[in-house]
Amino acid sequence: MRLSAVAAVAALLAGFAVTPAAAAADDPDLTSFYQQKLSWAPCGKELRNGARSDGTGQPPGFRERLECARLKVPQDYRNPGRNTMQVQLIRLKATGPGKRIGSLVLNPGGPGASGVNYLTDSGSAFARLGQRYDLVSFDPRGTGHTDPVSCGSKLAPPGKGADDSLAAKEKRINEACGRYSGGLLRWVGTPDVARDMDVLRAAVRDDKLNYLGFSYGTRLGAVYAHDFPHKVGRMVLDSVEDPTKNQWQTALSQARGFQRALDDFAADCVHRPDCALGTDEHQAKDQLRAWYRELSEQPMKVKGETVDETTYVYALREALYSRSDWPALRQALSQLRTGDASGILRLSDAGGSSAARAPGVPARRIGRDDLPSQDQLALRAISCRDTSERYGERDYPRAERELTKASPLFGPDIAPTLLDCYSWPVAGDDAARDVAAPDAPPILLVATTNDPATPYQGAFNMARELGNSSTVLTFRGEGHAAYTTGDPCVQRHVDDFLLDGTLPKGKISCG
């Protein structure tokens, strides 16, 4: 791998490094932040930007119970008196019965996902926990209602005769981000957000942070444990990122993971009467690849929208996040067999509302002349701040080759994400990969054996890096974010720990 680290970048990073001690609650410069009083009030416009307006899946009156507030934090914890930020919060107060424990902070993943939207759309999934906890979530820096990253409203087209390669387009996007958000981008990294969470902990008057994080949220939780080991309360990390892998290695493991999940789907499908892939596993895999080639050569139209090989791959991937979506994928493939791509388009579009997504993987590929969506821009900004890796056009042929070998379907789609930080306007570092927390209490890690997005082994690597005797709970199944699959065994162990402090003992598995 080629890294574009030079002495100038190292010097820049040194100037912006923030030590955990700088964010200690007893730092006199931070006293006003740690002692602030939140002004909770009924949510208004916060619920009209991105959350599903119909409140799908939530009980009657749910949204009326939500409260919102703003948390004041320093932009730069080394210079807290210079500039401040207002972090958007949302809360669902504990319903009882039972004694209130405190607040449980939720992070849905991404990076780039809105915690406000997540609690608004998915709060009922945590109903039991919500009896004794105030459920609290937030939009991290650069996302949602918290100083969202902006790169303009439209991507300027390349000049006549200019380089029109994929790498050149990524460079144009990133230069636009520098023009519109240059003053923000260096402050959206995971260590900064972890420090915001400690201010949040103090603002809700909790001595310890109780936390449930999914996907990227596991990285955030682990960094918090590293920086504030003595402030960790009951912490659960579900669908765990692997802190021992860099961006390139993560992309390879995701390509392999999604391919393995698709193979599992195909093996299941051929034994069902409604399967459009035939009755033989090898034939099924060949058919899945054949449709990819056919849509690449001759895309279909559905109500004016183009369904090509990229749309097809996104539909497949979206259905692999949860086994509960496999019936919808079987139906979409049956329609495709008859020349109807509407089911594929519908599954592909579903990616925009998913919360606990694969770290670093956008919801939808963008067109050559389009800007990414706001959540994709936030994903890019946070990911690039969290790594020193900077891959460019010379690296791309090898990336595409290696990832395509790992997965003929998903590899070519994931490979372009390695160019996200090409010519990014601010330097990044690898501080978010340092999660050693030997002085923190044990954390409950939840890992799914066939998780395509955050492969199973990552949880054990995280436990080893934490070094605090954390426990891994294995869910033997398919998909991403085990707690929200509704598996009663996983939910019982997680709830018992968060409600009563009871950690599973030994090698525990569910499913």
QUIPE-V347916 format. One line per field, one symbol per residue. ss: DSSP state (a for helix, b for strand, c for the rest). psi: psi as a letter, one per 20 degrees, with the letter a starting at -180 (. if undefined). burial: I if it has 16 or more other C-alpha atoms within 10 Angstrom, else O. A space follows every 50 residues. Layout:
ss->???
psi->???
burial->???
This chain:
ss->ccccccaaaaaaaaaacccaaaaccccaaaaaaaccccccbbccaaaccc ccccccccccccaaabbbbbbbbbcccccccccbbbbbbbbbcccccccc cbbbbbbcccccccaaaaaaaaaaaaccaaaabbbbbbccccbccbcccc cccccccccccccccaaaaaaaaaaaaaaaacccaaaccaaaaaaaaaaa aaacccccbbbbbbcaaaaaaaaaaaacaaabbbbbbbccccccccaaaa aaaaaaaaaaaaaaaaaaacccccccccccaaaaaaaaaaaaaaaaaccb bbccbbbcaaaaaaaaaaacccaaaaaaaaaaaaaaaccccaaaaaaaaa aaaccccccccccccccccccccaaaaaaaaaaaacccccccaaaaaaaa aaaaaaccccaaaaaaaaacccccccccccaaaccccccccccbbbbbbb ccccccaaaaaaaaaaccccbbbbbbbbcccaaaaccaaaaaaaaaaaaa cccccccbbbc
psi->pppkprhgggggghhjqpqhhijqhjohijghghjqpqnprpqdihjjnh qphikpiqrpjghhiqqqrpppqqgoihmiifqrqoppqqqoqqirrqpp gbqopppibdqiqphghghghjhiikgghihiqopprrorpiqdjnmqpp kaipppqqrpjrpkrghhghggghhhhhghkhihhijjrghghhhhhhgg ghhjkphqopqoqqdhhhggghhghghlhijpdoppopmpqoiiqagghg gghgghghgghhhggghhgijqhkpjjajpgghghhhghghggghghnqr poliqpoahggghhgghhiihphiighhggghhgghhjjojhhggggghi hhjqfmrppiorhqqqrhjqqrrghhhgggggghhjqipnqahhhgghgh gghhhhohghghhhghiijhjpkpiqqrrkhiiojplhiqqqqopppphl ohgnqghhhhhggghgkkkqppoponaqapmhhjijphgghgggghghhi jopqqaopqr.
burial->OOOOOOOOIOOOIOOIOIOIOIIIIOOOIIOOIIOIOOOOOOIOOIIOOI IOOOIOOOOOOOIOOIIIIIIIIIIIIIOIOOOOIIIIIIIIIIOOOOOI IIIIIIIIIIIIIIIIIIIIIIIOIIOOIIIIIIIIIIIIIIIIIIIIII IOOOIOOOOOOOOOOOIIIIIIIIIIIIOOIIOIIIIIIIIIIIIIIIII IIIIIIOIIIIIIIIIIIIIIIIIIIIIIOIIIIIIIIIIIIIOOOIIOI IIIIIIIIIIIIIOIIIOIIOOOOIIIIIOIOOIIOIIOOIIOOIIOOII OOOOOOIIIIIIIIIIIIIIIIIOOIOIIIIIIIIIOOOIIIIIIOIIIO IOIIIIIIIIIIIIIOOOOOIIIIIIIIIIIIIIIIIIIIIIOOOIOOII OIIIIIIIIIIIIIIIIIIIIIIIIIIIIOIIIIIIIIOIIIIIIIIIII IIIIIIOIIIIIIIIIOIOIIIIIIIIIIIIIIIIOOOOIIOIIIOIIIO OOIIOOOOIIO
